[in-house]
Amino acid sequence: MAKVLLKNISKSFGKKEILKDINLEINDGEFIVLVGASGCGKSTLLRMIAGLETPTSGEIFIDDNMVNSVAPKDRDIAMVFQSYALYPHLSVKENIALGLKVRKVAKCEIQRRITRAVEILKLEDYINSKPKELSGGQRQRVALARAIVREPKVFLMDEPLSNLDAKLRSEMRSEIKKLHKKLKTTFIYVTHDQTEALTMGDRIVVLNEGMIQQFDTPYNVYNHPKNVFVATFMGANPMNISLAEIKNEIMVMGNISLSLNSMPVSIKNKNEVLVGVRPEDIIPEGNPLYPFNIIKFSAKVVFEENLGAYKNVYFKVGDSEFCSTINAQIPTESEVKFSINPRDLHFFDTKTKEPLYKTMNFSI
């Protein structure tokens, strides 16, 4: 196991700056997820930890040792790629053992490590198979086994599940989390999938345009976003955001209004604020979860998506399109009555895009 520390890491390719002043402290044995849209710099950051890219500036430490000038093979890390990178002419056993043979590990030790890895990943029945005979999920298990036998201090994973179908991705998410629990090793995992990030990480690094937007637990990233980008990026459905006007301590957003009498000055003194609410926090009126102090409004549903157990319904609030996630059994007509608990609203500054206050912390 190992602690990983990144100090003031920046990376440029020519005149294009990819990463800007990244500072991260990853604890021994943590499962950290780097998440962000394509081009945000997450894979470049992972490759710098691996030694496959060199920082333009800054320092990388693994277990208190600066590794900027240390070759990848000497960093005691193992990397799992998106493409599996298996040799098609070698069997599963040979693919797993290859890296150890190159390092001239003793045969008895190679066999011990292979036996342990295939047992952990349930590959016993495929040990003599070639990659072409395996499914995508099985190939990914082989790639993981090849990393496990290295017995590294740090596992690096670059979107390892992106080539799998939805069902396999879900299964492999569970497998990788179980693997982390068994090995108790530091994992750094890159993905663009918010669901993967929220379900797998002990902590999540949200990146945008080469900068860290938030580094926190999945709960805090989802429920206490540090800015509008995090609020709208994280989650199966992004947070609804709309501009609201404030006059005489009344907030107005389309046909939704709320008295701000009990709000802090940071909100009441504004002329405009950005208001956010999660789709699952907009519910049909009359739901027993919200027996009092609720905001009620009606909206015309313009589109809906049926997703089995629930559905997303879309409607206008002022000039903004909102989404509500509701029980699929609830019929939706052209005009629907909705409710919002004021405690579920988020308020952001229109200029900084940072939170003004979270209403759940006060009585209303």
N, C-alpha and C positions, 0 to 999 in steps of 0.2 A: 504494500500500500504506500501511497505517497501524497504529499501536499503539493499543489501546483500554484505558483504565484506568477502573475503577469504584472509587470510594472511599466506604465507609460508606453505601451506597445502601439506603434503606428506602422502602417505599411502602405507604400505607394508603388504603383507600376507606371513608370514614366512620370507624367504630370498628374495622373489620376490617383487621388488618395482613397484607399480602400478602407483602412481602419485608422481611427483617430484617438490617440491617447487612451488606450484600453487598460484599465486596472481591475484585476480580478484576484481574489484569494479563494482557492478551492480547497476545502478541507480533506484530510486523509479519509478515504473510503466513501466520499460523497458521490452521488449520482447527479451530475450537472448537465442540463440541457441548454444548448445554444439554439435559439429559435429566431427566425426573421424571414422576411421575403427574399426571393432570389436576388442576388447581388448585394446583400447587406454586409457581406464580409465574414459570415460565420464559418464557411469551409476554409477560407484563407487563414482564419485564426486557428482552427484545428490543425491545419497543415504546418503552421509555425510552431505549435507545441510539439508536433511530430518531428520537426526538423526538415520538412520537405520544402519549406519556404523560410526565408531569412527576414526578420523584422528590419524595417528601415531605421527604426529607433526603438529603444526600450529594452527591457531585460526579461528573460524567462527563467524561472527557477523550478526545478523538480526536486523535492526533498532538500531544500536549502542550498542546492547546487545550481549555479547559473549554467545553463546549457546552450546558450546562444551559439557557441562555437563547437558544440559536441555533435558528432555525426548521429543520424537517426538510429543506426543500429546499436549505438552505445547509450541511448537515453532510457533504456529499459521500459519501452512502451510497446504496445501492440495496436495495430490499426485495422479496423474492419471497414471495407469500402462498399459503396453502393452496388458495384458491379460484381461482387463476390470474388473476382480475380482468381478462379480455380483453374488448374491446369487440366484440360480436357482428356489428355492421354494417361493421367494418373488416377489411381483409385482414391477413394475417400481417405483410406489410411495413409497412402503415400502423400496426398495433398496436405494432410494434417502434420505429417512427420517431416516434410521437406525442410522447413526452416530450422528445425533442430539438427537435422543432418548437416546442413550447411555450417552450423555452429559447432559441429563435431561433438554433440552431446552423446554420452555413452548409450549403447543400444538398449540396455536394461532400463535406463532412465527414460528414454524415448517411449518404450513400451508402457511404462508406468503412467506417464503423462497422457498418452493416447487413450489408455484404458479409462482413466479418470474422466477425460473430456467427453468421450463418446457415451459414457454412462450418464454424465450430467445432462447431455443434450439428446439422449435417447437415439443414438445413431448406430447401435450395435448391429442391427439388421442390414445396414448399408455399407459396412466397413470395406467391402470389396467391390462396391459399385463404382461406376464412372459417373462424373458429373451429369452427363447427358441423360442418365437413367433416373435422375432425381428431380423432384418438384422444386419450385422456387424456394419454398420454405425449408426444404431439406438442404438445398445448396447453401442457404444462409446459415443454417446450423453448422455446416462443415466449415464455413468461413469463421464462425465464432469459435469452433473447436480449435482451429488452427491458431487463433489468437490466444485461447486459454492455455494451450500447451507451452506457450512462451513463459507463462507465469510472470507477467510483467507487473510493474508498479502501477501503471496507468493504462486503461483501455480507452482508445479513441475510436469513435464510430461516426462515419460520415454518411448520413441518410441511408442506413443499411436496409430499411424496409420499403423504400420508395418504389421498388420494382415489383412488389407483391400486391395481390388483390386485397380488397378491404377485409375479408375474413381472415386471410393469412396475416395481414398486418396486425390485426387485433390479437391473434394468437401469439405472434412473435413478440409483441409488446410485453405480454405476460411472461413469456419465456426469458426475455432479457432482464426483466425486473427480478425474476426468481434467480437468475444467474448472478446478478449483482448481490443479492442477499446471501447466496452461498459463498461467493468468492470474497465478499467484503473488501473489494478493491475499488480504487478511484475510477469512475467512469465519466467520460466527457462525450456527450452525444449531440450530434448536429441534426436538426430537422427543420423543415418549413411548415410542418403539420402541428397546429396548435393543440390538437387532441393528444398527440404523442407527448408534447411538452408538458401538458397539464397532468397527464396520467403517470408519466415515468419519472420526472425529475424530483429530487429532494429540493433543489432550487433551480430557478430558470433565469437565464440571461436573455433578455429581449433586446435584439439588435435592430437598428434602422440606420441606413446610410453610414455605416461604419462606426456608429457610436452606441454605447450601452444606454438603453432607455430605462431599464429597470432590472435589478438583480435581486431576486426575492423568492420566497416560497410560492408554490402554485396557488395557494389560497390568497395570498396578498396580491399577487400579480392579477388575479381575476377579480377579486373583490375590492382592492385598493390600488387601482392603477395609478402610476405616477404622472401620467399625462394622457392626452387624447389619443395619441398613437397607440399606446398599450391598450387602452380601453377598447378601441375599435379593431385592433389586430387579434387580441387573444379571445378565444372562445369559438365554439362551433358556429355561432351567429354573433356578429360584432355588436357592441353596445350601440344602441340608438343615440344619436347626438343631434341636438337642434339648438339654434340660437333663440334665447328668450329675452324679452324686454322686462325691465323692472321700473315700476312707477308707483310712488306712494306705498312702498313696501308690498306691492303685489307683483308677483311674477306671472307673465302671460306668454304662453307658447302655443300658437295656434288657438284652438278652443279649450286649452288646458290652462287653468289659473291656480295659483297657490299663494296664500298669505305668508309673508316672510317675517311676521311679528317676532317669532321666537328664534329667528335665524341670527347667526353672528354678523357683526358689522361688515366683515370681509365680503359678504354676499349682498346685504341690504344696501350698501353704499354704491353698488354698481348700477350702471344704466342698462348694461347687457351682460349676460352670462351664457356660457354653453352648458346645456343640461343634458345629462346622460342617464339612460335607464336600460337595463338588460332586457332582452326579449321575454325571458321567463318571468320577469317581474311585472309585466303588463298582462293582467288576467281579466277574464270576463267578469262583469259587474255581478255582485252578489255572492262571490266566492267566500265561504266561511273563514278563510285565512285572514281576511281583512274586514273585521266586523265594524270598525269605526275609524274615524279620521282618514278616510280615503279620498283620493282624487277620482272623480267620475267624469267621463267624457264619452262621446259617441264618435265613431269614425266609419267611413265608407271603405270596405275592404275592396282593394283593386286587384289583388292576386293572392293565391294561396298555394302552398306546397304540402302535399300529404306525405308524411315520412313514416307512416305506420302507426306507432304508438302516440305520436304527436304530429302537429302540423304547424307550419309557419304561415301566418297571415300578414299581409302587407297593407298599409294604409298611410294616408297623409296626415302629418301634424304640422300645420303651417306650410312652409315650403319644403319640409323634410319628409322623406319616406321612412316610416317606422315599421318594425317587425315585432310581432308577438308570437311566442311559442305557446300553444295551447293544446289541451287534450284533443286527440283526433275525433273523439266521440261528440264533441260539442259542435253543433251545426253553426255555420257562419252564413250570414245573409249579407245583403248589400250594406246594411247599417248595423253596426255592432256596438254594444255598450261595454266599455272597458273600465277597469279600476287600477290605480297605482297607489301603493303605500308610499307616502312622502319619504319614509326612511330609506327607500330603495333608490332615491335619486342621487346622482353625482353632479357636482357643480365644478366647472372648469373656467379659468380665466380666458377671456377671448383672445388675449395677446400672447401670454406665455403658454397657454394650453395645459397648464398645471392645475391640480385640484385646489379649489377654494375651501371646500369643507365637505365632509361626508355626513349626511343628515342622520344616519343611524346613531350618531353619538350624542344626540340631544333629543329632548322630548318635544313633541309637537301636538 
